[in-house]
Every structure is written in C-alpha cells, then in structure tokens.
C-alpha cells in the first residue's frame, strides 16, 4: 500500500470514458467494481451492482478490493482509472497521482 493512504481512509474510484480503450483489464481484476457496457467502455458499479453511466460517476473502493482496484489503475492501457481520497479529492492512484 502506498504511504499516501491508510487503511482507515475512504477511497473512491471513477473512470474517464473518453480515455477508456475497452480492454476490460479492470473488469478482470475487480469485477465487483468495474464492468464493460454494451458500448464497449468500462464503468464503475454501485454497491448494489448497478452500472453507473453518468460521466464522472464514482463508487467507494471496498478495502478488501483495494489491491485489485489499484492494479486495475496501474495496468489500464487507457490510463483512465482514477482512485482518490473522499476526504480531500486528492488522487492517490491513477494518471493524476504523484507516484
């Protein structure tokens, strides 16, 4: 885990569909959080397993899936997965994070 986050911080994830390449790597790593829609692009899902298709939609990252979500962000060829802290909206994983 990055020193930028601790286990008690709430994180959320969102996908920039304008950059999504539709490879589906995210859905392979964390199918509980990501899903490809019929348009071929990836979206995040709510806790109720509902596809959130509004641009910029976010969902909380369950702690037990944090590693899978982070791996998705790191491996995404479109660099379109953003994970940020809920408290201050600072991106901790993804293309806007300070690595």
C-alpha positions in Angstrom: 0.0 0.0 0.0 1.2 3.5 -0.8 2.3 5.7 2.1 -0.3 8.2 0.8 -3.2 6.2 2.1 -4.0 4.4 5.3 -6.5 1.6 5.9 -9.0 3.9 7.6 -9.3 6.4 4.7 -12.3 6.2 2.4 -11.3 6.0 -1.3 -13.5 6.3 -4.4 -12.8 5.3 -8.0 -14.1 6.7 -11.3 -13.4 6.1 -15.0 -12.8 8.7 -17.7 -14.8 7.0 -20.5 -13.2 9.5 -23.0 -9.9 7.7 -22.4 -11.2 4.2 -22.0 -9.9 1.7 -24.6 -12.3 -1.0 -23.7 -9.6 -3.6 -23.0 -11.5 -4.8 -19.9 -8.5 -5.3 -17.7 -10.3 -3.5 -14.9 -13.3 -5.9 -15.1 -10.9 -8.8 -15.0 -9.1 -7.5 -11.9 -12.1 -6.3 -10.0 -15.4 -7.4 -11.5 -17.2 -6.3 -8.3 -16.2 -2.7 -9.1 -15.9 -2.4 -12.9 -17.9 -3.7 -15.8 -17.9 -3.2 -19.6 -21.2 -2.0 -21.0 -22.6 -2.7 -24.4 -20.8 0.4 -25.8 -17.5 -1.4 -25.1 -16.4 1.0 -22.4 -15.8 0.4 -18.7 -17.9 1.9 -15.9 -17.9 1.6 -12.1 -20.7 -0.1 -10.3 -22.5 0.9 -7.1 -22.7 -1.3 -4.0 -26.0 -2.6 -5.4 -24.2 -3.8 -8.5 -25.8 -1.0 -10.6 -23.8 0.3 -13.6 -23.1 4.0 -13.1 -23.1 5.5 -16.5 -23.1 9.2 -15.8 -19.8 10.9 -16.7 -17.6 11.2 -13.6 -19.7 8.7 -11.5 -17.8 7.4 -8.5 -18.1 4.4 -6.3 -16.4 3.6 -3.0 -13.5 1.2 -3.1 -14.1 -1.6 -0.7 -11.0 -2.2 1.4 -10.8 -5.8 0.6 -10.7 -4.9 -3.2 -8.2 -2.1 -2.9 -5.3 -4.0 -4.3 -7.4 -5.2 -7.3 -8.6 -1.7 -8.0 -5.1 -0.2 -7.7 -3.7 -3.0 -10.0 -6.5 -2.1 -12.5 -5.5 1.6 -12.5 -1.8 0.7 -12.9 -2.4 -1.8 -15.8 -5.1 0.2 -17.7 -3.7 1.0 -21.1 -6.0 4.0 -21.4 -4.8 5.4 -18.1 -8.5 6.3 -17.4 -9.0 4.9 -13.9 -8.7 7.4 -11.1 -8.7 6.5 -7.4 -9.0 9.4 -4.9 -9.5 10.1 -1.2 -13.0 11.0 -0.4 -12.0 13.5 2.3 -10.0 15.9 0.1 -10.5 14.5 -3.5 -6.7 14.0 -3.9 -5.9 11.3 -6.5 -3.8 8.6 -4.9 -3.7 6.1 -7.8 -4.1 6.6 -11.5 -2.7 9.1 -14.1 -3.1 12.1 -11.8 -1.4 10.6 -8.8 2.1 11.6 -7.7 4.0 8.3 -7.9 
